[in-house]
Amino acid sequence: MKKIDDLIASVTSIHDRYKGGRMERETVREWVLGLGGYPAPYAEPMREAAAWFRPLRDMEPEALKVADLEKLQAIVEVDASRSKARTG
């Protein structure tokens, strides 16, 4: 099984670089589409991100970037919720 800690670190890194303008959308898109499967509860936000990035979108660039970042953040938020539940 793939390591969840590595996934979260990668998603966070990609999110931050893309948000900061240090990464192009096409690179993020290819990365997301190449991730493959992960177990629940990560599976659903990962599927949603892949479904979002799969087709090319015809949207205003800033609106597209905001939506892209939300899809990436949803994956990280699953991990934050799980961590909080384990410690709280």
N, C-alpha and C positions, 0 to 999 in steps of 0.2 A: 504494500500500500504506500502511496505517496505521502510524504511527510507534510502534515498540516502547517507546522511552523514555517517550513520553507515556502509553502503556498502564501501564507499571510505576509511573510517578509517580501516576497516577490510582488504581490499585489500592491502592497504599501509603497514599494519602491517605484513601480510602474505608475501608480496613481500620482505620486508626488512629482515625478519627472515630467509626466504629461501635463499636469496642472501648471507646473512651472515653465512650460514651453520648451523643455529640453528633450522632448520626444514627439515625434509625429504621430498622428492618429493611425496611419496605416501600419506603423510598427506595433502600436498597441493592439490594433485589430488582429494582426497576424499572431501576436503573442496569445491573446485571449482564445482565438480559434485553435491554437495548438495545445491548449492546456489538458484536454482530455477530461476524464471523469474523476470525481472525488466523492467520498461517502456523504451521507446526510450528516449534518444539516447544510453542508457546503454545496451539495449537488444542485439544489434549486437555484440559488443565486448565480452559480456557475453556468447552468443551462440558460438562465435569463440573459446573462452577459453574452454568451455565445450567440443566442438568438438575436440579440440587439446588434452585435457587431457583424454578423454574417452578411446581410445585404448591405450594399452601399446606400447610404442615406443622402437624400437631397434636402438638406436643411441649412439654415444659416449657420456658419461655422461656430459662433459662440454658443448658440443653443445646442448644437450637436455636441460640443465639448462638455457642456454642463451635464447633458444626459449620459454621455460616456462615463464621466467621473462618478455619477450616481450609481451606475451599474458596477463599477469597480469597488466603490465604497460599501455597497451592499454585501459583498463577500467578506470584507474586513469586519463589518458590523456583526455578522453571524459569529465570528470568533470572539469578539468583545462580549457579546451576550453570553456565550458559553463560558468564558472565563469568569465573568461576573457571577453566573449561577453556581460555578464550582466553589468560589471563594465566599459567596454571600450566603 
